[in-house]
């Protein structure tokens, strides 16, 4: 029986801070702690996408699908890991070809299916036609961000789309295990790929439960004496920060000493700043840019309510805020466990301006005495489940 001694963690890119990036880096740390040799491979990487983690990283700087597959295959044959761990369904295509006849199995995380990414057109492929409407209708954000019909697409692009969808289907099917973060995502994976998945959620370093703020963020930002609403995101359309700003405008008309802090960088930053200016919120909305990892928990500690309007079913940031016993407002798309709902600290809202404004106001005016127990969401428990599944895959190899 083979043992799990060496793994390769692969991500297409590690260029910007985000939940998927943090998950991979925490995963590397956990496997190393278990005595497993870890190598991280990516086609592109930047310092921001690595946070402050120290990882054994190799960047494969090739361009184009075929050169990348060839280079990845060469790397894998050099390293010869017991297991390759992929971090998206699309990246499985590289694994599918790069591992052929090498004896190297792979597993995959699917943090969100094709339907959670509005710019991924493979969802419109003929192979997914039978489930398209059912999945699109199942989530508010799917209906909001995913058009019911394929956007204008030339013949060549359509052929690439159809071929890509078939290859991805085969590649995901070939993975020995699939890991997802929600029961709804498990359902989507089953519908799209006819493949079962393991549901596992993790988000927290246990140190957060004992954390005491090191900085006075309110004082640093000149917001002493004000009620703080906080949002930390990559600033892109699916995060709905524009919805939050509009909801905050309604709230600010009722509550005088209130401020909105928006942390993060991204393609929507300029548009969001223009929106805040247009709504005459210049003095009430502070864009603080990318928040360094060492300061993040101080920002959570400084807020009265953390708001997460994202089109998502799971995310790390709101769980970190909950772990610091903050009130959290999130959308109906987030999958909520009954165990933490009992704390009374989660306020659920439809992803509309009016409903989010009401939910934030409810959160601010509701006195909460119960504590949210998030001990089940520590990285140790999460990766323990992943690790044992990976051990099972390797143990079955000849």
C-alpha positions as CSV (number, residue, x, y, z in Angstrom):
1,X,0.0,0.0,0.0
2,X,1.5,3.3,-1.1
3,X,1.8,6.2,1.4
4,X,1.3,10.0,0.8
5,X,4.8,11.4,0.9
6,X,4.9,14.0,-1.9
7,X,2.3,16.2,-3.4
8,X,2.1,19.0,-6.0
9,X,-0.5,21.7,-5.5
10,X,-1.3,23.4,-8.8
11,X,-3.1,26.7,-9.5
12,X,-3.3,28.4,-12.9
13,X,-2.2,31.6,-11.3
14,X,-1.5,33.1,-7.9
15,X,-1.4,36.8,-8.8
16,X,-4.0,38.5,-6.5
17,X,-5.2,38.1,-2.9
18,X,-8.3,36.0,-2.6
19,X,-10.0,33.1,-0.8
20,X,-8.8,30.5,-3.3
21,X,-5.3,31.7,-3.0
22,X,-5.3,31.6,0.8
23,X,-6.9,28.1,0.8
24,X,-4.0,26.7,-1.4
25,X,-1.4,28.3,0.8
26,X,-2.9,27.1,4.0
27,X,-3.2,23.7,2.4
28,X,0.5,23.7,1.6
29,X,1.3,24.6,5.2
30,X,-1.0,21.8,6.5
31,X,0.5,19.1,4.3
32,X,4.0,20.1,5.3
33,X,3.1,19.9,8.9
34,X,1.9,16.3,8.3
35,X,5.4,15.5,7.0
36,X,4.5,15.6,3.3
37,X,6.9,17.2,0.8
38,X,5.0,19.9,-1.0
39,X,5.7,21.7,-4.3
40,X,3.4,24.5,-5.6
41,X,3.2,25.0,-9.3
42,X,1.6,27.9,-11.2
43,X,1.7,29.4,-14.6
44,X,1.9,32.9,-13.1
45,X,2.5,34.2,-9.6
46,X,3.0,37.6,-7.9
47,X,3.8,38.6,-4.4
48,X,0.2,39.8,-3.7
49,X,-1.2,36.4,-4.5
50,X,1.2,34.7,-2.0
51,X,0.3,37.0,0.9
52,X,3.2,36.5,3.4
53,X,3.3,32.7,3.1
54,X,6.6,30.9,2.5
55,X,6.1,28.2,-0.1
56,X,8.2,25.9,-2.3
57,X,7.0,27.5,-5.6
58,X,8.0,27.0,-9.2
59,X,6.4,29.3,-11.8
60,X,6.0,27.7,-15.3
61,X,6.2,30.8,-17.5
62,X,4.8,29.2,-20.7
63,X,2.1,30.8,-22.9
64,X,-0.5,28.7,-24.7
65,X,-2.3,25.5,-23.8
66,X,-0.1,23.0,-25.5
67,X,3.3,24.4,-24.3
68,X,1.9,24.7,-20.8
69,X,0.7,21.1,-20.8
70,X,4.1,19.9,-22.1
71,X,5.9,22.0,-19.4
72,X,3.6,20.8,-16.6
73,X,4.1,17.2,-17.7
74,X,7.9,17.6,-17.7
75,X,7.8,19.1,-14.2
76,X,5.5,16.4,-12.9
77,X,7.8,13.7,-14.3
78,X,10.8,15.4,-12.6
79,X,9.0,15.7,-9.2
80,X,7.0,12.5,-9.6
81,X,4.6,13.2,-6.7
82,X,2.2,10.7,-5.2
83,X,-0.7,13.0,-5.9
84,X,-1.4,16.2,-7.9
85,X,-4.0,18.6,-6.4
86,X,-5.8,21.0,-8.7
87,X,-7.7,24.0,-7.6
88,X,-10.3,24.6,-10.3
89,X,-12.3,22.6,-12.8
90,X,-10.7,24.4,-15.7
91,X,-7.2,23.5,-14.5
92,X,-8.2,19.8,-14.5
93,X,-7.7,20.0,-18.3
94,X,-4.0,20.5,-17.8
95,X,-3.9,17.7,-15.3
96,X,-5.8,15.4,-17.6
97,X,-3.2,15.5,-20.4
98,X,-0.1,16.2,-18.3
99,X,-0.6,13.0,-16.2
100,X,-1.5,10.6,-19.0
101,X,0.5,7.4,-18.7
102,X,2.5,8.8,-15.8
103,X,0.7,6.9,-13.0
104,X,0.2,10.2,-11.2
105,X,-3.4,10.6,-10.0
106,X,-5.1,14.0,-9.3
107,X,-7.9,15.3,-7.2
108,X,-9.6,18.7,-7.6
109,X,-11.1,21.5,-5.6
110,X,-14.1,23.1,-7.4
111,X,-14.8,26.3,-5.4
112,X,-17.5,27.2,-7.8
113,X,-18.8,25.6,-11.0
114,X,-19.0,27.2,-14.5
115,X,-22.2,29.0,-13.3
116,X,-20.4,31.0,-10.6
117,X,-18.2,32.8,-13.2
118,X,-20.2,35.0,-15.5
119,X,-17.3,35.2,-18.1
120,X,-16.9,31.5,-18.5
121,X,-18.9,30.7,-21.6
122,X,-18.4,26.9,-21.4
123,X,-21.7,26.7,-19.5
124,X,-23.5,27.4,-22.8
125,X,-21.9,24.4,-24.5
126,X,-24.2,21.7,-25.9
127,X,-22.9,19.2,-23.4
128,X,-24.5,21.3,-20.6
129,X,-27.7,22.2,-22.4
130,X,-29.7,19.6,-20.5
131,X,-29.0,21.2,-17.1
132,X,-28.4,24.9,-18.0
133,X,-31.8,26.3,-17.2
134,X,-32.2,24.2,-14.0
135,X,-28.9,25.4,-12.6
136,X,-29.3,29.0,-13.7
137,X,-32.7,29.2,-12.0
138,X,-31.4,27.8,-8.7
139,X,-29.5,30.8,-7.5
140,X,-30.3,34.5,-7.5
141,X,-26.8,35.5,-8.6
142,X,-26.9,33.0,-11.5
143,X,-30.0,34.8,-12.9
144,X,-28.5,38.2,-12.2
145,X,-25.0,37.7,-13.8
146,X,-25.5,34.8,-16.2
147,X,-27.4,35.7,-19.4
148,X,-30.0,33.1,-20.5
149,X,-28.5,32.8,-23.9
150,X,-24.9,32.6,-25.2
151,X,-23.5,36.1,-25.9
152,X,-22.6,36.8,-29.5
153,X,-19.9,34.3,-30.5
154,X,-18.2,33.7,-33.8
155,X,-17.9,30.1,-35.3
156,X,-14.3,29.6,-34.3
157,X,-14.9,30.7,-30.7
158,X,-18.0,28.5,-30.6
159,X,-16.0,25.5,-31.7
160,X,-13.3,26.2,-29.1
161,X,-16.1,26.5,-26.5
162,X,-17.6,23.2,-27.4
163,X,-14.3,21.4,-27.5
164,X,-13.2,23.0,-24.2
165,X,-16.4,22.0,-22.5
166,X,-16.0,18.3,-23.5
167,X,-12.4,18.3,-22.4
168,X,-13.2,19.9,-19.0
169,X,-16.0,17.3,-18.5
170,X,-13.6,14.4,-19.2
171,X,-10.9,16.0,-17.0
172,X,-13.2,16.5,-14.0
173,X,-14.6,13.0,-14.4
174,X,-11.0,11.7,-14.4
175,X,-10.2,13.3,-11.0
176,X,-10.1,10.7,-8.2
177,X,-11.9,13.0,-5.7
178,X,-13.7,16.3,-6.0
179,X,-13.9,18.8,-3.0
180,X,-16.5,21.5,-2.8
181,X,-17.5,24.0,-0.1
182,X,-21.3,23.7,-0.2
183,X,-24.1,21.3,-0.6
184,X,-25.4,23.4,-3.5
185,X,-22.1,23.3,-5.2
186,X,-22.1,19.5,-4.7
187,X,-25.5,19.4,-6.4
188,X,-24.2,21.5,-9.4
189,X,-21.1,19.3,-9.8
190,X,-23.4,16.2,-9.8
191,X,-25.6,17.8,-12.5
192,X,-22.8,19.1,-14.7
193,X,-20.2,16.3,-14.5
194,X,-22.2,13.3,-13.2
195,X,-19.7,13.1,-10.4
196,X,-20.1,13.0,-6.7
197,X,-18.2,15.4,-4.5
198,X,-17.0,15.8,-0.9
199,X,-18.3,18.8,1.0
200,X,-15.8,20.4,3.3
201,X,-15.5,24.0,4.7
202,X,-12.6,25.7,6.3
203,X,-11.7,29.3,6.9
204,X,-10.0,29.9,10.2
205,X,-6.6,30.0,11.9
206,X,-7.5,29.0,15.6
207,X,-5.3,32.0,16.8
208,X,-8.2,34.2,15.8
209,X,-10.3,33.1,18.7
210,X,-7.8,34.6,21.1
211,X,-6.9,37.7,19.1
212,X,-6.5,41.1,20.7
213,X,-6.3,44.1,18.4
214,X,-2.8,45.6,17.9
215,X,-3.9,48.7,16.1
216,X,-6.6,51.3,16.7
217,X,-8.0,51.3,13.1
218,X,-10.7,53.9,14.0
219,X,-8.1,56.3,15.2
220,X,-5.8,55.7,12.3
221,X,-8.6,56.5,9.8
222,X,-10.0,59.4,11.8
223,X,-13.3,57.6,12.5
224,X,-13.4,57.6,16.3
225,X,-16.9,57.8,17.7
226,X,-18.5,56.5,14.5
227,X,-20.3,53.3,13.8
228,X,-18.3,51.2,11.3
229,X,-19.6,49.1,8.5
230,X,-16.9,47.0,6.9
231,X,-16.5,45.2,3.6
232,X,-13.3,43.4,2.5
233,X,-13.2,41.9,-1.1
234,X,-11.5,41.7,-4.3
235,X,-13.3,44.5,-6.1
236,X,-15.0,42.9,-9.1
237,X,-18.6,42.9,-10.2
238,X,-19.7,39.6,-8.6
239,X,-18.8,41.0,-5.2
240,X,-21.7,43.5,-5.5
241,X,-19.9,46.3,-3.6
242,X,-21.9,48.7,-5.7
243,X,-25.1,47.3,-4.1
244,X,-23.5,47.8,-0.6
245,X,-22.6,51.5,-1.4
246,X,-26.2,52.2,-2.5
247,X,-27.6,50.4,0.6
248,X,-25.2,52.4,2.8
249,X,-26.5,55.6,1.2
250,X,-30.0,54.8,2.5
251,X,-28.6,53.9,5.9
252,X,-26.5,57.1,6.1
253,X,-29.7,59.2,5.8
254,X,-31.0,57.6,9.0
255,X,-27.7,57.3,11.0
256,X,-25.5,60.4,11.2
257,X,-22.3,59.1,12.7
258,X,-21.6,56.1,10.4
259,X,-18.9,55.2,8.0
260,X,-18.3,52.5,5.4
261,X,-14.8,51.1,5.1
262,X,-14.1,49.2,1.8
263,X,-10.9,47.1,1.7
264,X,-9.5,45.5,-1.4
265,X,-8.4,46.2,-4.9
266,X,-9.7,45.1,-8.3
267,X,-11.1,46.1,-11.7
268,X,-14.1,47.9,-10.2
269,X,-12.2,50.2,-7.9
270,X,-12.5,53.3,-10.1
271,X,-16.2,52.7,-10.8
272,X,-17.0,52.2,-7.1
273,X,-15.2,55.4,-6.1
274,X,-17.1,57.3,-8.8
275,X,-20.4,55.8,-7.4
276,X,-19.5,57.0,-3.9
277,X,-18.7,60.4,-5.2
278,X,-22.0,60.6,-7.2
279,X,-24.0,59.6,-4.1
280,X,-22.3,62.4,-2.1
281,X,-20.6,59.9,0.2
282,X,-17.1,61.2,-0.1
283,X,-16.7,61.8,3.6
284,X,-18.5,58.6,4.7
285,X,-16.9,55.9,2.5
286,X,-13.2,55.1,2.9
287,X,-11.4,53.0,0.3
288,X,-8.4,51.7,2.1
289,X,-7.0,49.5,-0.7
290,X,-5.3,46.2,-0.1
291,X,-5.3,45.3,3.6
292,X,-2.1,43.5,4.7
293,X,-2.6,40.1,6.3
294,X,-1.1,41.4,9.5
295,X,-3.7,44.2,9.8
296,X,-6.8,42.3,8.6
297,X,-8.0,41.1,12.0
298,X,-7.6,44.6,13.4
299,X,-10.0,45.9,10.7
300,X,-12.5,43.2,11.6
301,X,-12.2,44.1,15.3
302,X,-12.9,47.7,14.5
303,X,-16.2,47.2,12.8
304,X,-19.7,47.1,14.2
305,X,-21.0,45.1,11.2
306,X,-19.3,43.2,8.5
307,X,-21.2,43.1,5.2
308,X,-20.8,40.4,2.5
309,X,-23.2,41.0,-0.4
310,X,-21.2,38.7,-2.7
311,X,-22.6,36.2,-5.2
312,X,-21.1,33.3,-3.4
313,X,-22.1,30.3,-1.3
314,X,-19.0,30.3,1.0
315,X,-16.3,32.8,1.7
316,X,-13.5,33.2,4.3
317,X,-13.8,36.9,5.2
318,X,-17.3,36.8,6.8
319,X,-16.3,33.7,8.9
320,X,-13.3,35.5,10.2
321,X,-15.5,38.4,11.3
322,X,-17.9,36.0,13.0
323,X,-14.9,34.3,14.8
324,X,-14.2,37.8,16.2
325,X,-17.8,37.9,17.4
326,X,-18.9,40.5,14.9
327,X,-22.4,40.8,13.4
328,X,-22.4,39.8,9.8
329,X,-24.8,40.6,7.0
330,X,-24.7,38.3,3.9
331,X,-26.8,37.4,1.0
332,X,-29.4,34.5,0.7
333,X,-26.9,32.8,-1.6
334,X,-24.5,32.0,1.2
335,X,-25.1,28.5,2.6
336,X,-25.7,28.9,6.3
337,X,-25.2,26.2,8.9
338,X,-27.8,26.1,11.6
339,X,-25.1,25.8,14.3
340,X,-23.8,29.4,13.7
341,X,-27.2,30.8,12.9
342,X,-28.2,30.1,16.5
343,X,-25.7,32.7,17.6
344,X,-28.0,35.5,16.2
345,X,-25.0,37.2,14.7
346,X,-25.9,36.4,11.0
347,X,-28.4,38.6,9.2
348,X,-29.5,37.3,5.9
349,X,-30.7,39.6,3.1
350,X,-31.9,39.2,-0.5
351,X,-29.2,40.8,-2.8
352,X,-31.2,44.0,-3.3
353,X,-30.3,47.5,-2.2
354,X,-33.4,47.9,0.0
355,X,-33.1,44.5,1.7
356,X,-29.4,45.0,2.5
357,X,-30.1,48.4,3.9
358,X,-32.7,47.0,6.2
359,X,-30.6,44.0,7.2
360,X,-27.6,46.3,8.1
361,X,-29.9,48.5,10.1
362,X,-31.3,45.4,11.9
363,X,-27.8,44.2,12.7
364,X,-26.7,47.6,14.1
365,X,-29.8,47.9,16.3
366,X,-30.0,44.3,17.6
367,X,-28.3,43.5,20.9
368,X,-26.6,40.1,20.7
369,X,-25.3,38.2,23.8
370,X,-24.7,34.7,22.3
371,X,-21.4,33.8,20.9
372,X,-20.8,32.2,17.5
373,X,-19.0,28.9,17.9
374,X,-16.8,28.4,14.8
375,X,-14.5,25.7,16.1
376,X,-15.6,23.4,13.3
377,X,-14.3,25.8,10.7
378,X,-10.6,25.8,11.6
379,X,-8.1,24.9,8.9
380,X,-6.9,21.9,10.9
381,X,-10.3,20.2,10.7
382,X,-10.9,21.2,7.1
383,X,-7.6,20.0,5.8
384,X,-7.8,16.9,8.0
385,X,-10.8,15.8,5.9
386,X,-9.0,16.6,2.7
387,X,-5.8,14.9,3.8
388,X,-7.6,11.6,4.7
389,X,-9.4,11.6,1.3
390,X,-6.0,12.1,-0.4
391,X,-4.4,9.3,1.6
392,X,-7.3,7.1,0.5
393,X,-6.6,7.9,-3.2
394,X,-2.9,7.1,-2.9
395,X,-3.4,4.0,-0.8
396,X,-5.4,2.4,-3.6
397,X,-2.6,2.8,-6.1
398,X,-0.6,-0.2,-7.2
